[in-house]
Amino acid sequence: MSRSVDSFANSPEALIVALARTGDRDAFAELVQRRQGWVRTMMRRCCGDVTLADDLAQQAFLKAWQDIGRLKEPKAFATWLRTLAINIWRQHLRKSDALQDADDADNHAQAPDRSAGLQMDLDGALRTLSDSARLCVVLSYHEGMTHEEIAEATTLPIGTVKSHIRRSTERLQNLLAAYRDVEEQHP
């Protein structure tokens, strides 16, 4: 059955997910339309590369289409999709660098000499973090996940998650201090 995707515009997401679980392509297209900005932004924050983020988001939606029939609870779609996207990101890291976590976040403590403008840019600042630390920060601040949820989603020990977030937050605050200074001067 083919229908206008506009027919879903006012439908609750759980209903659309339930239809997509039965193989309804139009329903899944609506889910992609609703969630693609969110997934792309999360991926961009993780990798700092718009093109790569788009590719990874596309992979996440392809995996979602392939596996949506396994989703037991339509109301859990957002959490399920986020977990898929996290796993796509982690798979990408494993393919890119087999020793991704061999460097501790402390090895990234010395940022390369950058212009003041780049230090003020959040994406540039995020790129100075190790891959696992950046993922923890993105999941905490962008996704609003708790430390426990991040540990479960990433399979990192809770202490590592807390350490990554604490150290990375301090680092980002230092790198982005110019924003704070400008705000204090021009309230």
Order of alpha helices (4+ residues) and beta strands (2+ residues): alpha-alpha-alpha-alpha-alpha-alpha-alpha-alpha-alpha-alpha
